[in-house]
Amino acid sequence: MAKIHTIFFDWYHTLSNDTFWGQFENTNLELYKEITNKVFNNPDISVKEWMRGSISTDSILKKISKDNKEFNFLKNELIYSAKNTKFANKDIIVLLNKLKQKDIKLVIATDNMDVFMDYTAPSLNLYNYFDNIICSSDINCLKIDLFDNKPKFFEDYLSKNNINYKDCLFIDDQEKFTDF
């Protein structure tokens, strides 16, 4: 077996279980369901296009807000939740530090929105733990998007760093990403 050079970690349901507007899950479940339903179950909103960076957070919030007051409330609460995201387990940081000592590159590979890079990554100081972050909204594709039968999502990073797939480990909660 080849030596592992790089470990790619998914974010949601792998490193963190927190959700956008998640602060309302325990304090106002009805409001949480209303907001997330408006965003994630709305036929007029393509969450995948938001994650691909084709649609901005402001565009999404304008579509679901009835006025400026609601827009500002939703945006402020989204930013709050993005900034206050936590790792799923306190032992994750210990594990990351141990892996870094073994000279393994650690990379977050996430299908996520612009708010992740704008607020979550800086507030958690993710670059202190990870060598890089590949976020779908920055590279305009999702992990499931293929090019020449390979995941387009990883191609740029692997090519720029002269890394082969066989030298990588990908940790994700989705089984569908295990075939490359």
Wavefront OBJ file of the C-alpha trace (Angstrom):
o trace
v 0.000 0.000 0.000
v 1.242 3.478 -0.873
v 2.049 5.915 1.901
v -0.832 8.291 2.547
v 0.248 11.777 1.501
v -3.043 13.636 1.924
v -6.229 13.078 3.872
v -9.339 14.829 2.613
v -12.026 15.368 5.248
v -15.612 16.194 4.486
v -17.044 18.892 6.757
v -20.753 18.315 7.411
v -21.525 15.089 9.273
v -17.821 14.240 9.377
v -15.992 17.046 11.184
v -19.080 18.980 12.313
v -22.769 18.283 12.760
v -23.811 21.908 13.137
v -26.301 23.399 10.699
v -26.937 26.874 9.409
v -29.439 28.624 11.690
v -28.835 25.713 14.075
v -29.015 28.006 17.110
v -32.802 27.808 16.736
v -32.999 23.999 16.785
v -33.211 23.899 20.582
v -34.661 27.329 21.306
v -37.281 27.784 18.583
v -37.735 24.603 16.565
v -40.698 26.025 14.662
v -38.622 28.980 13.420
v -35.706 26.668 12.563
v -37.995 24.446 10.487
v -39.571 27.465 8.797
v -36.219 28.965 7.790
v -34.601 25.719 6.673
v -37.742 24.684 4.784
v -37.768 28.035 2.941
v -34.151 27.533 1.928
v -33.639 23.807 1.480
v -37.092 22.690 0.299
v -37.908 25.634 -1.936
v -38.420 24.806 -5.641
v -37.248 28.336 -6.529
v -33.868 27.812 -4.851
v -31.161 25.482 -6.074
v -29.089 24.620 -3.027
v -26.636 22.796 -5.295
v -26.099 25.990 -7.292
v -25.557 27.857 -4.021
v -22.956 25.244 -3.069
v -21.407 25.573 -6.545
v -21.052 29.317 -5.973
v -23.412 30.199 -8.834
v -25.790 31.889 -6.400
v -24.702 34.043 -3.465
v -26.030 33.911 0.062
v -27.580 37.358 -0.402
v -29.445 36.150 -3.513
v -30.838 33.186 -1.585
v -31.896 35.344 1.345
v -33.534 37.943 -0.928
v -35.646 35.182 -2.495
v -37.016 34.042 0.864
v -37.304 37.394 2.687
v -40.508 39.381 2.608
v -38.702 42.652 3.423
v -35.337 44.173 4.449
v -35.989 43.538 8.130
v -36.434 39.799 7.546
v -33.455 39.734 5.163
v -31.218 41.334 7.809
v -32.508 38.988 10.520
v -31.898 35.878 8.393
v -28.464 37.054 7.290
v -27.333 38.009 10.796
v -28.537 34.688 12.218
v -26.900 32.757 9.372
v -23.612 34.535 10.026
v -23.992 33.842 13.754
v -24.493 30.121 13.123
v -21.614 29.970 10.626
v -19.259 31.704 13.064
v -20.324 29.511 15.988
v -20.011 26.142 14.300
v -18.121 23.595 16.392
v -16.217 20.431 15.669
v -18.363 17.338 16.217
v -15.963 16.091 18.873
v -13.201 17.765 20.890
v -10.883 14.849 20.104
v -10.854 15.795 16.414
v -8.259 18.507 17.058
v -6.046 16.025 18.923
v -6.284 13.614 15.988
v -5.504 16.361 13.472
v -2.413 17.389 15.419
v -1.190 13.777 15.543
v -1.659 13.407 11.796
v 0.223 16.648 11.142
v 3.177 15.263 13.114
v 3.282 12.346 10.667
v 3.785 14.816 7.806
v 0.388 14.080 6.261
v -1.349 16.930 4.448
v -4.826 17.574 5.820
v -7.448 19.120 3.579
v -11.105 19.928 4.130
v -13.100 18.915 1.050
v -16.597 20.316 1.450
v -19.660 20.907 -0.651
v -20.552 24.147 1.045
v -21.734 27.694 0.570
v -19.843 30.982 0.524
v -20.664 31.557 4.203
v -18.454 28.610 5.147
v -15.317 30.271 3.785
v -16.409 33.765 4.804
v -17.297 32.977 8.426
v -16.814 29.368 9.566
v -13.233 28.853 8.361
v -11.914 32.084 9.943
v -13.858 31.765 13.197
v -12.578 28.222 13.799
v -9.082 29.094 12.570
v -9.314 26.090 10.268
v -6.036 26.920 8.539
v -4.317 26.252 11.872
v -5.349 22.601 11.532
v -5.625 22.082 7.769
v -3.165 22.685 4.969
v -5.933 23.642 2.609
v -9.678 23.919 2.235
v -11.399 22.977 -0.973
v -14.887 24.463 -0.891
v -17.319 23.800 -3.721
v -18.532 27.399 -3.812
v -14.946 28.563 -4.474
v -14.210 26.066 -7.250
v -17.721 26.051 -8.783
v -18.301 22.310 -8.633
v -19.496 19.645 -6.219
v -17.735 16.437 -5.233
v -20.192 14.487 -7.399
v -19.335 16.482 -10.555
v -17.232 14.355 -12.899
v -14.797 15.305 -15.653
v -13.260 12.498 -17.721
v -14.809 10.051 -15.233
v -12.903 11.603 -12.324
v -14.188 13.925 -9.611
v -13.532 17.406 -10.981
v -13.638 18.682 -7.387
v -10.214 17.179 -6.538
v -8.425 17.442 -9.893
v -7.011 20.949 -9.511
v -5.640 20.333 -6.028
v -4.111 16.980 -6.947
v -2.589 18.344 -10.137
v -1.120 21.473 -8.515
v 0.389 19.379 -5.732
v 1.524 16.492 -7.965
v -0.487 13.952 -5.972
v -2.131 10.751 -7.205
v -5.479 9.475 -5.960
v -3.762 6.343 -4.629
v -1.766 8.537 -2.222
v -4.904 9.981 -0.645
v -7.515 9.016 1.859
v -10.976 10.566 1.710
v -13.115 10.569 4.865
v -16.743 11.400 4.177
v -20.163 10.449 5.474
v -21.431 9.754 1.933
v -20.728 6.304 0.561
v -21.262 7.492 -3.033
v -17.833 9.135 -3.013
v -15.898 5.914 -2.481
v -15.601 4.847 -6.139
v -12.695 6.982 -7.335
l 1 2 3 4 5 6 7 8 9 10 11 12 13 14 15 16 17 18 19 20 21 22 23 24 25 26 27 28 29 30 31 32 33 34 35 36 37 38 39 40 41 42 43 44 45 46 47 48 49 50 51 52 53 54 55 56 57 58 59 60 61 62 63 64 65 66 67 68 69 70 71 72 73 74 75 76 77 78 79 80 81 82 83 84 85 86 87 88 89 90 91 92 93 94 95 96 97 98 99 100 101 102 103 104 105 106 107 108 109 110 111 112 113 114 115 116 117 118 119 120 121 122 123 124 125 126 127 128 129 130 131 132 133 134 135 136 137 138 139 140 141 142 143 144 145 146 147 148 149 150 151 152 153 154 155 156 157 158 159 160 161 162 163 164 165 166 167 168 169 170 171 172 173 174 175 176 177 178 179 180
